[in-house]
Amino acid sequence: MTIKNALRKKLWRMGWDLSRVSVGNNALARRKRLLEYYRVTMVLDVGANIGQYGKQLRDELNFQGKIVSFEPLSSALLDCQQL
């Protein structure tokens, strides 16, 4: 058994999975690469709901630009206030 397989088996027992992430197959990695390549400084988040996409841009992709969010449905605002 290889070290990789032993580690994978041990992680599996703890509820984790080990796999290689390819930039071509990972949506977040692709999005980060596009934001950097095109030097995006502002994102318009139309249909922002309660801000999950903007939070993902900041927390997971380290986006430092401006995010302008629009949510036309008042029910999403009410959901956000209950959080």
C-alpha positions in Angstrom: 0.0 0.0 0.0 1.4 3.4 -0.9 1.6 6.3 1.5 -1.1 8.1 -0.5 -3.5 5.2 -0.2 -2.8 4.7 3.5 -3.4 8.4 4.2 -6.5 8.4 2.0 -7.9 5.4 3.9 -7.2 7.0 7.3 -8.8 10.2 6.2 -11.8 8.3 4.8 -12.4 6.7 8.3 -12.5 10.2 9.8 -15.1 11.4 7.2 -12.7 13.2 4.9 -11.7 12.6 1.2 -8.4 13.3 -0.4 -8.4 14.2 -4.1 -6.4 16.3 -6.5 -8.0 19.5 -7.6 -7.5 20.6 -11.2 -7.8 24.3 -12.0 -9.6 23.3 -15.2 -12.2 21.3 -13.2 -12.7 23.5 -10.2 -15.2 26.3 -10.5 -13.8 28.4 -7.7 -10.2 28.1 -9.0 -11.4 29.1 -12.5 -13.3 32.1 -11.2 -10.3 33.3 -9.2 -8.1 32.9 -12.3 -10.5 34.9 -14.4 -10.9 37.7 -11.9 -7.1 38.0 -11.7 -6.5 37.7 -15.5 -9.0 40.4 -16.4 -8.1 42.5 -13.4 -11.7 42.8 -12.2 -12.2 45.7 -9.8 -16.0 45.6 -9.5 -18.6 42.8 -9.4 -22.3 43.4 -9.9 -24.2 40.7 -8.0 -27.7 40.8 -9.4 -30.2 38.6 -7.6 -27.9 38.7 -4.5 -30.3 36.9 -2.2 -28.7 37.3 1.2 -25.2 37.9 0.0 -23.7 34.3 -0.3 -21.8 35.1 -3.5 -20.3 38.3 -2.2 -19.2 36.5 0.9 -17.6 33.7 -1.2 -15.8 36.3 -3.3 -14.3 37.9 -0.1 -13.7 34.8 2.0 -12.7 32.1 -0.5 -11.3 34.1 -3.4 -9.9 37.0 -1.5 -11.5 39.5 -3.9 -10.5 43.0 -2.8 -12.6 45.0 -5.3 -16.0 46.6 -5.0 -19.1 44.3 -4.8 -22.5 46.0 -5.7 -25.4 43.7 -4.8 -29.0 43.9 -5.9 -31.9 41.8 -4.6 -35.3 42.6 -6.1 -37.2 40.3 -3.8 -38.1 41.6 -0.4 -38.5 38.1 0.9 -34.7 37.7 0.7 -34.2 40.8 2.9 -36.6 39.3 5.5 -34.7 36.0 5.4 -31.4 38.0 6.0 -32.8 39.9 8.9 -33.7 36.6 10.6 -30.1 35.3 10.5 
